[in-house]
Amino acid sequence: MTPSEAPKIYALHENPEWFPPFARAFEQEGLEFEEWLLTDGVLDLDSTPPEGIFWSRISASAHTRDHDLSKDYARAVLSWLEAHGRRTINGRRVLELEMSKVDQLTALKAAGIDTPRTVAAIGRDRILDAAKSFPTPFITKHNQGGKGLGVRKFESHAELAEYVASDEFEEPQDGITLIQEFIQAAEPIITRVEIVGGEFIYAIQADTARGGFQLCPADACAIDPTTGKPIMPPGATIEPVAGQQLFSLRRDFDHPIIEKYVEFARRNNIEVCGIEFMETADGRVLTYDVNTNTNYNAVVEAEAPRSAPGALAQYLAAVAAGPAPSFV
């Protein structure tokens, strides 16, 4: 099959600032692609979708960019596509994993992967009850998260009560707040394992001492820890100066968790993801987040032996060439 005969790749997303690294990788691979921005629109249910491969990368944090409709719009579009038998990458079921940390944590536990102790409080008035059994300190976070939404550390239950009753309280998008054990890390880093098409690509580490809970690796997310402001304006490109960044390649990473993550992704039909864990001071490895709209960092890409957007472009090219890879 020649490139001109291969099915078009349709990228379903809501944030153009995150897309340039993928566009470059697709162009280098010679893929024909089209962006579908799912912010608002019209969906004719009697129409037939175009032929092609449909890759979804809708983010749980879409509402923070005033794209409150994107998640339900994506649900509708993916249901429509899959009803017509179209090949989706990170399809309708995976979208639900992206939107719910409860969904992620229960799926991880079902796969035999250790997670932090977590209790979900449905409704603001149930948060204090949910936290009663937790020793201090503990943290809260939003169930429908991304970008560290709602992540706060509390040193006492009284401090939590004061926060919940205050005007500073951040209402979760879906009304669900998670209470989670505070993880005392062996070192102030988290590790993120990148997987594409059932293959481990590389692992990155993020500096939690400087970055805190705001650890989105995309260049467009880059925040100056001293000012809390974006390092670069929209559309600009960060020069990869490793010593000035929160993220770096975790070199020679060869850990049994990789095999577990690859199997977890296969089991849940997640074809593109970044899964995050922390190694604790008491010797545990705790997995706490599954990112199915994973972004990649310029500093890490400059160090890595293989490009992750490039690996994604190659995988999509293989899917388009058919038959479907055995991963799914």
Sequence and secondary structure as in RCSB ss.txt:
>XXXX:A:sequence
MTPSEAPKIYALHENPEWFPPFARAFEQEGLEFEEWLLTDGVLDLDSTPPEGIFWSRISASAHTRDHDLSKDYAR
AVLSWLEAHGRRTINGRRVLELEMSKVDQLTALKAAGIDTPRTVAAIGRDRILDAAKSFPTPFITKHNQGGKGLG
VRKFESHAELAEYVASDEFEEPQDGITLIQEFIQAAEPIITRVEIVGGEFIYAIQADTARGGFQLCPADACAIDP
TTGKPIMPPGATIEPVAGQQLFSLRRDFDHPIIEKYVEFARRNNIEVCGIEFMETADGRVLTYDVNTNTNYNAVV
EAEAPRSAPGALAQYLAAVAAGPAPSFV
>XXXX:A:secstr
  GGGS  EEEEES GGG HHHHHHHHHHT  EEEEE SS    TTS   SSEEEE   TTGGGGT TTHHHHHH
HHHHHHHHTT EEES HHHHHHHH HHHHHHHHHHTT     EEEEESGGGHHHHHTT  SSEEEEESS STTTT
 EEESSHHHHHHHHTSTT    TTSEEEEEE   BSSSEEEEEEEETTEEEEEEEEEHHHHTT    SGGG B T
TT SBSS TT      GGG SEEE TT   THHHHHHHHHHHTT  EEEEEEEEBTTS EEEEEEETT    HHH
HHHSSS HHHHHHHHHHHHHHSS  TT 
